[in-house]
Amino acid sequence: MKLLTAALNRIPEFQQLLSALEGGRSPMALSGAAAIHRVHAAAAIGLTTQRPVVVICAGESEGEKLARDLGAFAAGTAVPVLGPRDFTFHNAAALSRQWEHRRLALMQGLAQGKLPLLVATVEGLLQRTIPPQTLEHCCRELKTGGAYNLNELAEGLAAAGYVRCEQVEGVGQFALRGGILDVFSPRMEQAVRCDFFDDEIDAMGEFDLTTQRRIRNIDAALLLPARELIGARTACAFDFLPKDTLLVLCESGRVAERVKGALFQTKEDTEALLERGESVDLTALLLSQREWEAALSDFPLCVMESLPTSRYILPPKVLLSVSARQLSSYGGSLDTAAGDMEHYLTT
C-alpha cells in the first residue's frame, strides 16, 4: 500500500485534494476518476491523513465490489458494507432481522472508532435508527464472576429485541434453562453460554450452534441490542461517524437518483399500505431530501466522478480533474493481489 500511496503523492491534483481537505475547503470535486481510482484515492487519503473514510455509492452490488477493491488497497483489510435493513410487512410489522443485526454491529463499531474504512449505500445511510446514546445504553457486558439477576437479565434481553427460544440457533436469540443462559448477540462470532451459581456467573464460554458444545472459555461478552428500532428513531448512521470522517461520494448523479428513487418508492409503499387499511407512514423511516443534504454537509465531502459534471448535490468549493487510465490485467486483480500495480493514475 505504501508503494501505491507514493504513486498518488506524486500527482499534483492529489496533493491539492489533501490540502483542500486539511484546509477545510469542502465539498471537493474530482473528475476523471474511474471506480478503481476512486477507491485507490480513498484508501490513500485514509492512510495519509489517518481520518476515517466512508465511501458512499448508489447500490449494494456496487458497494460490495468497492469494498473488495478498497480492502485490497488497504493491505488486505476487510472493509464492511453498510446496507439497508430489509422489511417484510405483515399487518404493518417489520420482520427482517439479519441485516438489522449486521447494521447494529457496524454502527457499534463506528461509535467505538474501530472502522477506519467503510462503504455505505444510499439506503443504508437514509434509514433512520436509534441514537448512539441509546445503543450504548442498551449494550451490556457480562463478565465471569459478575453478579446479575437472571430474571432481570432475561427481561432486558427481550426488551432489547432478543427472541427467547428453547435452543439458540442464530443471532438475536437467547435461551434460559435453570442456571444456564445461552445468548447470541450481534457482532459475536459464536454464541455464548453463561453458567450461573445463584446470581454469579461461574463460567462463560463460546459454544457451537450445531453440536451445542462449548468450544472456548471466555472472561467477558458484550451484548448489543438485537433490534434497531428501539424507542424514538431520531438518528441515522451519520450520527455514528466521527466528525473528521471524510465522505467520498461516488458518481453524484447516480447517488442523487437513488435517493430520489428511494424516497419516491417509500411514499408509494405508504400509500399502498394505507389503501389496505394499514396506518403506517414508511416515510418516517427515512431521512428527507433536506435532511440527507444537511447530513452530507456536516462532514468533509469529496465527490468523485468519472466524467466532468455541473450537477452536484452540494456546490463544490474545489474543482480538480485528472486524466486517468486503467491498464489491462495480466494475471490477477485487486481482489487477489493488493500490491499489484495493474491500475494507476496518470496526469
Disulfide bonds with the S-S distance in Angstrom:
none
